[in-house]
Amino acid sequence: MRDSNMQNILLFIFRLYGGGAERVVSNLSSALSEEHNVKIAIFDKPGKTYPYSGELLHIELPFSEDPVHNKWWQRMIRLFLLVYKLRRLKKKHKIDVALSFGEPANIINVLSGASKRTLVSVRTILSKEISTHRMWVTRALSKLFYNRANWVVVPSEASSRDLVEVFHINKEKIKIIPNYIEKERIAKQADVALESASLNQLFSHEIFLNVGRVTPAKGQWLLLEMMTREQFKKKKLVIVGEAESEGKLKSLLLEKAATLGLRVFDSMDHTELSADYDVYFLGFQPNPYQFMKRSKLLLFPSLFEGFPNTVLEAMQCELPVIVADCNSVTREILGEGEMNGKISKATVTENGILCPTLIDFDIQNKINPAIVDEWIKGIEILENDQDLTQKLRRNALSRVKDYNKESILAMWKSILNS
């Protein structure tokens, strides 16, 4: 039953599974429900979700949830209906604070009004997330509507700088709140046994793990190139994360793997899982931590990140990490600090290894072989130095403590109450 003395808080996002922003909503709903009446509103089709607390509300809209499949007039109808229905929802539940995550939820949140305070949260480097042909529209809309919100919450200095310099968001409205790690929950889920004999058989091999949505920003095609090298013939690459339909990147990855001579398992094909493949696309998994605990390395070749939850979660699971030097936040987490320009060589840091970043979003373009070589060198550094590997495991556990729930949740509560 709702406590009339508590604030009514709405968390608004497209869906409640799949990525880092959705994980933030999941964590926040559980933490805030102790002192607030929490509602979560989504406008994707009902289905799988991360764990959550509070009441989950689904806003029903006509036509496809995937804008690629809708005509322009269908997208406009969905937009206007979403603004209307969200406004009604806010009034019905007497929402005090409406906090949204990502596009188009942020703009819809501001347009719908009807709450005492409106907060929007950008969880990425927005200028890199948006395709070039949409940039001028998004820049204009973001400048107009984000500056009307009470606060704009971002997870890193890199995200803040992007909003100020590219989208001209008022710096005084921006609050930097990093993501926190649910250490106890991760540890508990990491200990869960694998569900099948075939998974146990797969993870009896040495596994290179990648966790993240299959999108251009994640750069997974670099890992396919790497897996063709002779020294990795007995290793397995496991990719955990749902593929986005827009851009059809997964199809291109499957084609590239076939061209490279790699044997690929795709969970969407409903083929029986076995250890006979080189690369595994396992799709969305509600518990990636059981895979982290049983893998050899996390390989994270993103071209950009707002805040890489996956890296911290792997560090909490004591999984050594090799991460692309994609922006300042990855350097901060790995303990490297500021450097002049991006690195060109595999670099050992306090908490992991930084490697060069891909410079091209187009999977069909040839990768600079020097970049692949440096990723291989990063792996070899750890394979040949067990003392270093153990040191990085210890350092990583210590580093994760800086992203503790208590201090970061206090930052959230401060702006929710201000």
C-alpha positions as CSV (number, residue, x, y, z in Angstrom):
1,M,0.0,0.0,0.0
2,R,1.3,3.5,-0.9
3,D,2.5,5.6,2.0
4,S,1.1,9.2,1.5
5,N,4.1,10.7,3.3
6,M,6.5,9.3,0.7
7,Q,7.5,11.0,-2.5
8,N,6.0,9.4,-5.7
9,I,8.9,8.8,-8.1
10,L,8.5,7.7,-11.7
11,L,11.3,6.0,-13.6
12,F,10.7,6.2,-17.3
13,I,12.6,4.2,-19.9
14,F,11.9,2.4,-23.2
15,R,12.4,-1.1,-21.7
16,L,13.8,-2.7,-18.5
17,Y,16.4,-5.1,-19.8
18,G,19.4,-5.2,-22.1
19,G,21.9,-2.5,-21.3
20,G,23.5,-0.2,-18.7
21,A,20.8,2.4,-18.4
22,E,18.2,-0.4,-17.8
23,R,20.5,-1.8,-15.1
24,V,20.6,1.6,-13.4
25,V,16.8,1.7,-13.4
26,S,16.7,-1.8,-12.0
27,N,19.1,-0.9,-9.2
28,L,17.5,2.5,-8.4
29,S,14.0,1.1,-8.2
30,S,15.2,-1.4,-5.5
31,A,17.1,1.2,-3.5
32,L,14.6,4.0,-3.7
33,S,11.6,1.8,-2.9
34,E,12.7,1.7,0.7
35,E,11.9,5.4,1.2
36,H,9.7,6.3,-1.8
37,N,6.7,5.1,-3.8
38,V,8.3,4.0,-7.0
39,K,6.6,3.5,-10.4
40,I,8.5,2.3,-13.5
41,A,6.9,3.1,-16.9
42,I,8.0,1.4,-20.1
43,F,6.7,1.6,-23.7
44,D,8.3,-1.5,-25.1
45,K,6.2,-4.6,-25.5
46,P,5.8,-6.4,-22.1
47,G,8.2,-9.3,-21.5
48,K,11.6,-9.9,-20.0
49,T,13.0,-7.5,-17.4
50,Y,15.8,-7.0,-15.0
51,P,14.8,-7.4,-11.3
52,Y,13.0,-4.4,-10.0
53,S,11.0,-3.0,-7.1
54,G,7.9,-0.9,-7.2
55,E,5.1,-1.0,-9.7
56,L,5.8,-1.7,-13.4
57,L,3.5,0.2,-15.8
58,H,3.3,-0.5,-19.5
59,I,2.2,2.3,-21.9
60,E,0.5,0.6,-24.8
61,L,1.1,2.2,-28.2
62,P,0.0,1.3,-31.8
63,F,2.3,0.0,-34.5
64,S,5.8,-1.5,-34.0
65,E,8.0,-0.8,-31.0
66,D,10.9,-0.7,-33.5
67,P,10.9,2.6,-35.4
68,V,12.7,1.0,-38.4
69,H,9.4,-0.8,-39.1
70,N,7.2,2.3,-38.9
71,K,6.4,4.9,-41.5
72,W,7.0,8.5,-40.6
73,W,3.4,9.2,-39.8
74,Q,3.2,6.1,-37.6
75,R,6.2,7.3,-35.6
76,M,4.5,10.7,-35.2
77,I,1.3,9.1,-33.9
78,R,3.3,7.0,-31.4
79,L,5.1,10.2,-30.3
80,F,2.0,12.2,-29.6
81,L,0.2,9.3,-27.9
82,L,3.2,8.7,-25.7
83,V,3.3,12.3,-24.5
84,Y,-0.4,12.2,-23.9
85,K,-0.4,8.9,-22.0
86,L,2.6,9.7,-19.9
87,R,1.0,12.9,-18.9
88,R,-2.1,11.1,-17.8
89,L,0.0,8.5,-16.0
90,K,1.8,11.2,-14.0
91,K,-1.4,12.9,-13.0
92,K,-3.1,9.6,-12.0
93,H,-0.3,8.5,-9.7
94,K,0.4,12.1,-8.5
95,I,4.1,11.9,-9.5
96,D,6.4,14.2,-7.6
97,V,9.6,13.4,-9.5
98,A,9.8,12.0,-13.0
99,L,13.3,10.7,-13.9
100,S,13.8,9.4,-17.5
101,F,16.7,7.6,-19.2
102,G,17.8,7.9,-22.8
103,E,16.1,8.9,-26.0
104,P,13.3,9.4,-26.8
105,A,12.2,9.0,-23.2
106,N,14.0,12.1,-22.0
107,I,12.3,14.4,-24.5
108,I,8.9,12.8,-23.9
109,N,9.4,13.2,-20.1
110,V,10.0,17.0,-20.5
111,L,7.2,17.4,-23.1
112,S,4.6,15.6,-20.9
113,G,5.1,17.9,-17.8
114,A,2.7,17.1,-15.0
115,S,5.3,16.4,-12.3
116,K,6.7,18.8,-9.7
117,R,10.3,18.1,-10.9
118,T,11.6,16.6,-14.1
119,L,15.0,14.9,-14.4
120,V,16.6,13.5,-17.5
121,S,19.5,11.1,-17.6
122,V,21.9,10.6,-20.5
123,R,24.0,7.4,-20.0
124,T,26.2,7.6,-23.1
125,I,28.3,10.0,-25.2
126,L,25.2,11.3,-27.0
127,S,27.0,12.9,-30.0
128,K,28.5,9.5,-30.9
129,E,25.3,7.5,-30.3
130,I,23.3,9.5,-32.8
131,S,23.6,8.9,-36.5
132,T,24.9,11.9,-38.5
133,H,21.6,12.5,-40.4
134,R,19.7,12.9,-37.1
135,M,22.4,15.0,-35.4
136,W,21.0,18.5,-36.2
137,V,17.5,17.5,-35.1
138,T,18.7,15.9,-31.9
139,R,21.0,18.8,-31.1
140,A,18.1,21.3,-31.5
141,L,15.6,19.2,-29.5
142,S,18.1,18.4,-26.7
143,K,19.1,22.0,-26.3
144,L,15.5,23.1,-26.1
145,F,14.1,20.4,-23.9
146,Y,17.1,19.3,-21.7
147,N,17.5,22.9,-20.6
148,R,13.9,22.8,-19.4
149,A,14.5,19.9,-17.0
150,N,15.4,20.5,-13.4
151,W,18.5,18.4,-13.7
152,V,20.4,16.5,-16.4
153,V,22.2,13.5,-14.8
154,V,25.2,11.9,-16.5
155,P,27.5,9.1,-15.3
156,S,30.9,10.7,-16.2
157,E,32.8,13.9,-17.0
158,A,33.1,12.7,-20.6
159,S,29.3,12.6,-21.0
160,S,29.0,16.0,-19.3
161,R,31.6,17.6,-21.6
162,D,29.8,16.2,-24.7
163,L,26.4,17.7,-23.6
164,V,28.0,21.1,-22.9
165,E,30.2,21.4,-26.0
166,V,28.0,19.7,-28.7
167,F,24.5,20.2,-27.5
168,H,25.0,23.5,-25.5
169,I,23.3,22.2,-22.3
170,N,23.6,24.6,-19.4
171,K,26.5,23.2,-17.3
172,E,24.8,24.4,-14.1
173,K,22.0,21.9,-14.7
174,I,24.3,18.9,-15.1
175,K,25.0,16.5,-12.2
176,I,27.6,13.8,-12.5
177,I,26.6,10.6,-10.7
178,P,28.5,7.5,-11.6
179,N,26.9,4.1,-11.5
180,Y,27.2,2.0,-8.4
181,I,27.8,-1.7,-8.1
182,E,25.6,-4.1,-6.2
183,K,28.4,-6.2,-4.8
184,E,26.4,-8.6,-2.7
185,R,23.9,-9.3,-5.6
186,I,26.7,-9.8,-8.1
187,A,28.5,-12.2,-5.8
188,K,25.4,-14.2,-5.1
189,Q,24.5,-14.4,-8.8
190,A,28.0,-15.3,-9.8
191,D,27.8,-18.4,-7.6
192,V,24.7,-19.7,-9.4
193,A,25.4,-23.0,-11.2
194,L,25.2,-23.0,-14.9
195,E,21.8,-24.3,-16.1
196,S,22.8,-27.1,-18.5
197,A,25.5,-29.7,-19.1
198,S,26.2,-28.0,-22.5
199,L,27.0,-24.7,-20.8
200,N,29.3,-26.5,-18.3
201,Q,31.0,-28.2,-21.2
202,L,31.5,-24.9,-23.0
203,F,32.9,-23.1,-19.9
204,S,35.3,-25.9,-19.3
205,H,37.3,-24.3,-22.1
206,E,39.2,-21.0,-21.9
207,I,36.7,-18.3,-22.5
208,F,37.2,-14.8,-23.8
209,L,34.0,-13.0,-22.7
210,N,32.3,-9.9,-24.1
211,V,29.2,-8.6,-22.4
212,G,27.2,-5.8,-24.1
213,R,24.5,-5.1,-26.7
214,V,25.5,-6.0,-30.2
215,T,25.7,-2.5,-31.7
216,P,28.3,-0.5,-33.6
217,A,29.4,1.2,-30.5
218,K,30.7,-2.1,-28.9
219,G,33.2,-2.9,-31.7
220,Q,32.8,-6.7,-31.4
221,W,34.1,-7.3,-35.0
222,L,37.6,-6.6,-33.7
223,L,37.3,-9.7,-31.5
224,L,36.3,-11.8,-34.6
225,E,39.5,-10.7,-36.3
226,M,41.5,-11.6,-33.2
227,M,40.0,-15.1,-33.0
228,T,41.4,-16.1,-36.4
229,R,45.0,-16.0,-35.0
230,E,46.6,-19.4,-34.5
231,Q,47.3,-19.0,-30.8
232,F,43.5,-18.7,-30.1
233,K,42.4,-21.8,-32.0
234,K,41.6,-23.6,-28.7
235,K,39.9,-20.6,-27.1
236,K,36.3,-19.7,-27.3
237,L,34.8,-16.2,-27.7
238,V,31.4,-15.8,-25.9
239,I,29.3,-12.7,-26.6
240,V,26.5,-12.0,-24.2
241,G,24.0,-9.3,-25.2
242,E,21.0,-8.7,-27.3
243,A,21.3,-7.5,-30.9
244,E,19.6,-4.3,-31.9
245,S,17.5,-4.7,-35.1
246,E,18.4,-1.2,-36.4
247,G,21.5,-1.4,-38.6
248,K,21.4,-5.2,-38.7
249,L,24.9,-5.4,-37.2
250,K,24.5,-9.0,-36.0
251,S,23.9,-10.2,-39.5
252,L,27.0,-8.5,-40.7
253,L,29.0,-10.0,-37.8
254,L,27.7,-13.5,-38.7
255,E,28.7,-12.9,-42.3
256,K,32.2,-11.6,-41.3
257,A,32.7,-14.6,-39.0
258,A,31.9,-17.0,-41.8
259,T,34.2,-15.1,-44.2
260,L,37.0,-15.4,-41.6
261,G,36.4,-19.2,-41.4
262,L,35.1,-19.1,-37.8
263,R,32.4,-21.6,-36.6
264,V,29.6,-19.6,-35.0
265,F,26.8,-20.6,-32.6
266,D,23.8,-18.3,-32.6
267,S,21.2,-18.8,-29.9
268,M,18.5,-17.4,-32.1
269,D,18.9,-20.3,-34.5
270,H,17.8,-22.8,-31.8
271,T,20.8,-25.0,-32.6
272,E,21.9,-27.3,-29.9
273,L,24.6,-25.8,-27.9
274,S,27.9,-27.6,-27.9
275,A,31.7,-26.9,-27.5
276,D,32.3,-27.4,-31.3
277,Y,32.2,-23.7,-32.2
278,D,34.7,-20.8,-32.1
279,V,32.3,-17.9,-31.4
280,Y,29.1,-17.9,-29.4
281,F,26.3,-15.3,-29.6
282,L,24.3,-16.2,-26.5
283,G,21.9,-13.2,-26.6
284,F,20.4,-11.5,-23.6
285,Q,21.2,-13.3,-20.3
286,P,19.6,-12.2,-17.0
287,N,22.7,-13.4,-15.1
288,P,25.9,-12.6,-16.9
289,Y,27.9,-12.9,-13.7
290,Q,27.9,-16.7,-13.7
291,F,29.7,-16.4,-17.0
292,M,32.1,-13.7,-15.7
293,K,33.1,-16.0,-12.8
294,R,34.0,-18.9,-15.2
295,S,35.8,-16.9,-18.0
296,K,39.4,-16.2,-18.5
297,L,39.2,-12.6,-19.6
298,L,36.7,-9.8,-20.3
299,L,37.4,-8.2,-23.7
300,F,35.7,-4.8,-24.1
301,P,36.6,-3.1,-27.4
302,S,34.0,-0.3,-27.3
303,L,34.4,2.7,-29.5
304,F,32.8,4.9,-26.9
305,E,31.1,4.5,-23.5
306,G,29.2,6.8,-21.2
307,F,30.0,4.6,-18.2
308,P,31.0,0.9,-18.7
309,N,29.0,-1.0,-16.1
310,T,30.2,-4.3,-17.5
311,V,33.9,-3.5,-16.7
312,L,33.2,-2.8,-13.0
313,E,31.0,-5.8,-12.7
314,A,33.7,-8.0,-14.2
315,M,36.2,-6.5,-11.8
316,Q,33.9,-7.4,-8.9
317,C,33.8,-11.0,-10.2
318,E,37.7,-10.9,-10.2
319,L,37.8,-11.3,-14.0
320,P,40.8,-9.6,-15.5
321,V,39.7,-6.9,-18.0
322,I,41.2,-5.7,-21.3
323,V,39.5,-2.5,-22.3
324,A,39.6,-0.1,-25.2
325,D,40.9,3.4,-24.5
326,C,37.7,4.9,-25.7
327,N,37.5,7.9,-23.3
328,S,38.5,9.3,-20.0
329,V,36.0,7.2,-17.9
330,T,37.7,3.9,-18.9
331,R,41.1,5.3,-17.9
332,E,39.6,6.5,-14.6
333,I,38.2,3.1,-13.8
334,L,41.4,1.3,-14.7
335,G,43.4,3.8,-12.7
336,E,45.4,5.2,-15.5
337,G,44.5,8.9,-15.2
338,E,45.1,11.5,-17.9
339,M,47.4,10.9,-20.8
340,N,48.2,13.0,-23.8
341,G,46.1,11.5,-26.6
342,K,44.9,8.0,-27.0
343,I,47.3,5.1,-26.6
344,S,48.6,3.1,-29.6
345,K,50.1,0.2,-27.5
346,A,48.7,-2.3,-25.0
347,T,49.3,-0.6,-21.6
348,V,49.2,-2.2,-18.2
349,T,47.4,0.0,-15.7
350,E,46.6,-0.4,-12.0
351,N,43.4,-2.4,-12.5
352,G,43.6,-3.9,-16.0
353,I,45.0,-3.4,-19.5
354,L,44.1,-0.6,-21.9
355,C,44.3,-1.2,-25.7
356,P,43.9,1.0,-28.7
357,T,40.4,1.8,-29.9
358,L,38.9,1.1,-33.3
359,I,38.7,4.4,-35.3
360,D,36.0,3.3,-37.7
361,F,32.3,2.4,-37.0
362,D,32.0,0.5,-40.3
363,I,32.4,-3.2,-39.8
364,Q,32.9,-3.7,-43.6
365,N,36.1,-1.6,-43.6
366,K,39.4,-3.3,-43.0
367,I,40.7,-3.1,-39.4
368,N,44.2,-1.8,-38.9
369,P,46.2,-5.0,-38.2
370,A,48.4,-3.1,-35.7
371,I,45.3,-2.6,-33.5
372,V,44.5,-6.3,-33.5
373,D,48.2,-7.1,-32.7
374,E,48.1,-4.8,-29.6
375,W,44.9,-6.6,-28.3
376,I,46.7,-9.9,-28.8
377,K,49.7,-8.5,-27.0
378,G,47.5,-7.4,-24.1
379,I,46.2,-11.0,-23.8
380,E,49.7,-12.4,-24.0
381,I,50.9,-10.1,-21.2
382,L,48.3,-11.6,-18.8
383,E,48.8,-15.2,-20.0
384,N,52.6,-15.0,-19.5
385,D,52.5,-13.3,-16.1
386,Q,50.3,-14.9,-13.5
387,D,51.7,-12.7,-10.8
388,L,50.5,-9.6,-12.7
389,T,47.1,-11.3,-13.3
390,Q,46.6,-11.9,-9.6
391,K,47.7,-8.4,-8.7
392,L,45.2,-6.9,-11.1
393,R,42.5,-9.1,-9.6
394,R,43.3,-7.7,-6.1
395,N,43.5,-4.2,-7.3
396,A,40.2,-4.5,-9.2
397,L,38.3,-5.6,-6.1
398,S,39.7,-2.6,-4.2
399,R,38.9,-0.2,-7.0
400,V,35.2,-1.3,-7.2
401,K,34.8,-0.2,-3.5
402,D,35.0,3.4,-4.8
403,Y,31.7,2.8,-6.6
404,N,29.8,1.7,-3.5
405,K,26.0,1.9,-3.3
406,E,25.8,4.0,-0.2
407,S,27.7,7.1,-1.3
408,I,26.4,7.1,-4.9
409,L,22.8,6.5,-3.8
410,A,23.2,9.5,-1.4
411,M,24.0,11.6,-4.5
412,W,20.8,10.5,-6.2
413,K,18.7,11.2,-3.2
414,S,20.1,14.7,-2.9
415,I,18.9,15.7,-6.4
416,L,15.6,13.9,-6.0
417,N,14.8,15.9,-3.0
418,S,16.2,19.2,-4.2
